[in-house]
Amino acid sequence: MIILMKKNASKEQIQSVVDVLGDHGLGANVSPGTEATVIGILGDKSKLGCIDLALMDGVDDCVPIMHSYKLASRDMCPQGRTVEIGGEVFGGEKLIVIGGPCAVENEESILQSAAGVKAAGATFLRGGAYKPRTSPYSFQGMEVEGLKLLRKAGDTYGLKVVSEIVAHEQLEDAAKYVDMIQIGARNMQNFQLLKEVGRSKIPVILKRGIANTIEEWLDAAEYILSEGNLNVVLCERGIRTFETATRNTLDVSAVPVVKERSCLPVIIDPSHAAGKMKYVKPLSLAGIAAGADGLIVEVHYNAKIAISDAAQQLSPQDFAELLAKVRELAPVVGRSL
């Protein structure tokens, strides 16, 4: 349930509602808006007994939330949430672009790729240190050494860094080197991992699973939010359909649907959706046009020698050309880069 306060409700009236909820063992998520303040009730509202919150001073209405995801719901935070990392804001007017190789392979590779990402105008560097691969014989990543190289490359070129973890045991090491954690499609419903990341408060990108509905995706985000971590960015990266022309099918429609149902920022991953670099540019532009808050794109200084996902990684030049197109499109949809 959410409590809609009157437009002229005082701070004391808002606090009185929060205090009543606390006295009955309930939490409160207070979201000040431009028009009115919304208070979300966290917990079992039956604990209120016969108390009618609608009769309290300053309360305009009490509205039930029908979704299983509460904190992730647009009803809970009508103006939308933002995630800020070192001055870069996901969900704001400016689009956020993340670029970098599929995997951290060695020092030379990540440094050269980072140089290209920075030159193109991106502000975040991505790179896999732990690689969840379909085959156990494929390259599994450099692990902690990869995180160290990623951090070095980020610091060298003034980029914030993002990397995926695949188990909650890796969280402590990752927190030492990254600015943002990624939870990949294969782990979207790894609930223990979600809860641990929630408790960590570290900003996180949560990718949609390859065969998951939007509601399941938002329920997964709720696991993180419910543990106290509100720094969640959703990422649509393509879902598995009957189509084989691309690696996955980018669900562009998920962007406006998520924007309507959820208060969380959402970005897209055109690289894993396409599986082929020639489709990355049009999919990126489609995602931005649909309302995405940014992109996460695979960029390698020489994809021909990449250890993993060579076919879908852009060269630094191609990446720069993509961002030039994004800069042209951004003002059309009320954004900037």
C-alpha positions in Angstrom: 0.0 0.0 0.0 1.1 3.6 -0.6 -0.1 6.7 1.3 -0.6 9.8 -0.8 0.0 12.9 1.3 -1.8 16.1 0.5 0.1 18.7 -1.6 0.4 21.0 1.4 1.2 18.3 4.0 3.8 19.4 6.5 7.0 17.6 7.5 5.4 17.0 10.9 2.3 15.3 9.4 4.5 13.1 7.2 6.7 12.1 10.1 3.5 11.3 12.2 2.5 8.8 9.5 6.0 7.3 9.5 6.0 7.1 13.3 2.6 5.3 13.3 3.9 2.7 10.9 7.1 2.2 12.9 5.1 1.7 16.1 3.3 -1.2 14.4 6.5 -2.8 13.1 6.2 -1.5 9.6 8.8 0.2 7.4 8.2 3.4 5.4 9.7 4.5 2.1 9.2 8.2 1.8 9.4 9.7 -1.7 9.0 13.4 -1.9 7.6 14.5 -5.3 7.1 17.8 -7.1 3.3 17.6 -6.5 3.0 15.5 -3.3 4.9 13.1 -1.0 4.3 9.3 -1.4 4.8 7.0 1.6 5.2 3.3 0.8 4.3 0.8 3.5 6.9 -2.0 3.9 5.7 -5.1 5.6 2.3 -6.7 6.4 -0.2 -3.9 6.6 -2.5 -6.2 8.6 -0.4 -5.2 11.6 -2.2 -1.9 11.6 -5.3 -3.6 12.8 -8.3 -1.2 12.7 -6.2 2.0 12.3 -7.4 4.0 9.3 -4.4 5.9 8.0 -6.6 7.9 5.6 -8.0 9.8 8.6 -4.6 11.1 9.7 -3.8 14.8 9.2 -2.2 15.5 5.9 -3.2 12.2 4.2 -5.0 12.5 0.9 -5.6 8.8 0.0 -4.3 5.2 0.7 -3.9 3.1 -2.5 -3.0 -0.6 -2.6 -0.1 -1.8 -4.7 -1.2 -4.8 -6.7 2.2 -5.8 -7.9 4.4 -8.3 -6.0 7.3 -5.9 -6.5 6.7 -2.9 -4.2 9.9 -0.8 -4.0 10.5 -1.3 -7.7 7.0 -0.1 -8.6 6.3 3.2 -10.2 3.5 3.6 -7.7 6.0 3.7 -4.9 8.2 6.4 -6.5 6.2 8.2 -9.2 9.0 10.5 -10.1 11.4 7.6 -10.7 14.6 6.7 -9.0 18.1 7.7 -10.1 21.4 6.0 -9.4 24.4 8.3 -9.0 28.0 7.1 -9.2 30.7 9.8 -8.9 28.6 12.4 -10.5 27.2 10.2 -13.3 23.5 9.7 -12.9 21.5 6.8 -14.3 17.9 7.9 -14.9 18.6 11.5 -15.4 18.6 13.7 -18.5 22.0 12.6 -19.6 22.4 9.2 -21.2 25.0 6.9 -19.6 27.2 4.9 -21.9 29.3 1.9 -20.7 31.9 0.3 -23.1 34.6 -2.2 -22.9 35.6 -5.8 -23.8 33.6 -8.9 -23.1 36.5 -10.2 -20.9 39.6 -8.7 -19.3 42.3 -10.7 -21.2 45.6 -9.0 -20.3 46.9 -5.6 -19.3 47.6 -4.4 -22.8 44.2 -5.3 -24.1 42.2 -3.7 -21.3 44.3 -0.5 -21.4 44.0 -0.1 -25.2 40.2 -0.8 -25.1 39.8 1.7 -22.2 41.6 4.3 -24.3 39.2 3.9 -27.1 36.1 3.9 -24.8 37.3 7.2 -23.2 38.1 8.8 -26.5 34.6 8.0 -27.8 33.0 9.8 -24.9 31.8 7.0 -22.6 32.2 7.4 -18.8 32.1 3.8 -17.7 34.4 0.9 -18.6 33.1 -2.7 -18.5 35.1 -5.9 -18.6 34.4 -9.5 -17.4 36.7 -10.8 -14.7 34.5 -13.8 -13.9 33.0 -15.3 -17.0 30.0 -17.6 -16.8 30.4 -19.6 -20.0 28.2 -22.2 -21.5 31.1 -24.7 -21.9 33.3 -25.5 -18.9 36.2 -25.6 -21.3 35.8 -22.0 -22.4 37.8 -19.1 -20.9 36.5 -18.5 -17.4 38.1 -15.1 -16.7 41.1 -13.8 -14.8 39.1 -13.4 -11.6 40.7 -11.1 -9.0 43.7 -10.3 -11.2 41.2 -9.2 -13.9 39.5 -6.9 -11.5 42.8 -5.3 -10.6 43.6 -4.7 -14.3 40.1 -3.3 -14.9 40.6 -0.8 -12.0 44.0 0.2 -13.3 42.6 0.9 -16.8 39.7 2.8 -15.3 42.0 5.0 -13.2 44.4 5.5 -16.0 41.7 7.0 -18.3 39.3 8.4 -15.7 36.5 5.9 -16.2 34.3 4.3 -13.6 34.3 0.5 -13.8 31.7 -2.2 -14.0 32.2 -5.9 -13.8 30.1 -9.0 -13.3 30.1 -11.4 -10.3 28.6 -14.9 -10.5 28.6 -15.9 -6.8 28.1 -14.0 -3.6 31.5 -15.2 -2.4 33.1 -12.9 -5.0 31.4 -9.8 -3.7 34.0 -8.8 -1.2 36.8 -8.9 -3.7 34.8 -7.1 -6.4 33.9 -4.3 -4.0 37.6 -3.4 -3.6 38.0 -2.6 -7.3 34.7 -1.8 -9.1 32.3 1.1 -8.9 29.3 -1.0 -10.0 28.5 -4.7 -10.0 26.7 -6.5 -12.8 24.5 -9.5 -12.3 24.2 -11.3 -15.6 21.3 -13.0 -17.3 22.2 -16.4 -16.0 22.1 -15.2 -12.4 19.0 -13.0 -12.5 17.2 -15.4 -10.2 20.2 -16.4 -8.1 18.3 -15.2 -5.0 21.2 -15.6 -2.5 23.4 -13.5 -4.7 20.7 -10.9 -5.1 20.2 -10.6 -1.3 23.9 -10.3 -0.7 24.3 -7.6 -3.3 21.3 -5.9 -1.6 23.0 -5.9 1.7 26.2 -4.6 0.2 24.6 -1.3 -1.0 27.0 -1.4 -4.0 25.3 0.0 -7.2 24.3 -2.9 -9.5 23.2 -3.5 -13.0 20.6 -6.3 -13.1 20.3 -7.9 -16.5 17.1 -9.6 -17.6 17.2 -13.4 -17.9 17.1 -14.9 -21.4 13.6 -16.5 -20.7 12.2 -14.3 -18.0 9.1 -12.1 -18.1 9.3 -8.4 -17.2 7.4 -9.2 -13.9 10.0 -11.8 -13.0 12.7 -9.3 -13.7 11.2 -6.7 -11.5 10.6 -9.3 -8.7 14.3 -10.1 -8.9 15.1 -6.4 -8.5 12.9 -6.4 -5.5 15.2 -8.9 -3.8 18.0 -6.3 -4.0 15.8 -3.3 -3.0 14.2 -5.1 -0.1 17.7 -5.6 1.5 18.2 -1.8 1.5 20.1 -1.3 -1.8 18.2 1.2 -3.9 21.0 1.7 -6.4 19.6 -0.7 -9.0 19.8 -0.2 -12.8 17.9 -2.7 -15.0 19.4 -3.9 -18.3 17.4 -5.4 -21.2 19.9 -7.6 -23.1 17.7 -9.7 -25.4 15.5 -12.7 -24.7 15.4 -16.2 -26.3 12.8 -16.5 -29.0 12.4 -18.8 -32.1 14.3 -16.3 -34.2 17.9 -17.3 -35.1 19.1 -14.4 -37.2 20.4 -12.7 -34.0 21.9 -14.2 -30.9 18.9 -13.1 -28.9 15.9 -10.9 -29.6 16.2 -7.4 -28.2 12.8 -6.7 -26.5 12.7 -2.9 -27.3 9.1 -2.9 -26.0 10.4 -3.8 -22.5 11.9 -0.3 -22.2 8.6 1.6 -22.2 6.8 -1.1 -20.3 9.4 -1.0 -17.5 9.3 2.8 -17.5 5.5 2.6 -17.0 5.6 -0.1 -14.3 8.8 0.5 -12.5 10.7 3.5 -11.0 14.1 2.0 -11.8 16.4 3.3 -14.6 16.8 0.9 -17.5 19.6 0.6 -20.1 20.1 -1.8 -23.0 22.8 -4.2 -24.0 22.7 -4.3 -27.9 25.8 -6.5 -28.1 24.4 -9.6 -26.4 21.1 -9.1 -28.2 22.7 -8.9 -31.6 25.6 -11.3 -31.4 26.8 -9.6 -34.5 28.6 -6.2 -34.5 26.8 -4.9 -37.6 23.4 -4.9 -35.7 24.7 -3.1 -32.6 24.3 0.4 -33.9 20.6 0.2 -35.1 19.6 -1.7 -31.9 21.4 0.9 -29.8 19.5 3.7 -31.5 16.2 1.8 -31.2 16.7 1.4 -27.5 17.4 5.1 -26.9 14.4 6.1 -29.0 12.3 3.8 -26.9 13.4 5.6 -23.7 16.4 3.7 -22.4 18.6 5.6 -20.0 21.8 4.4 -21.6 23.8 1.6 -23.2 26.3 -1.0 -22.3 28.3 -2.0 -25.4 31.1 -4.5 -25.9 34.2 -2.7 -27.3 37.6 -4.4 -28.0 40.7 -2.7 -29.4 41.1 -5.7 -31.8 38.1 -8.0 -31.8 39.7 -10.4 -34.2 41.9 -11.7 -31.4 39.3 -11.5 -28.6 39.1 -14.6 -26.5 35.3 -14.4 -26.2 32.4 -12.9 -28.1 34.6 -11.6 -31.0 31.8 -11.3 -33.5 29.7 -8.8 -31.5 32.5 -6.5 -30.2 32.9 -3.0 -31.8 36.2 -1.5 -32.6 37.0 1.8 -30.9 36.3 3.6 -34.2 32.9 1.9 -34.7 32.1 2.7 -31.1 32.9 6.4 -31.6 30.7 6.4 -34.7 27.9 4.9 -32.7 28.1 7.6 -30.0 28.1 10.3 -32.7 24.8 8.9 -33.9 23.5 8.8 -30.3 24.4 12.4 -29.8 22.3 13.3 -32.9 19.4 11.3 -31.6 19.5 12.3 -27.9 17.9 15.8 -28.3 15.1 14.4 -30.3 14.0 12.3 -27.3 14.8 15.0 -24.7 18.2 13.6 -23.6 21.8 14.5 -24.0 25.1 12.6 -24.1 
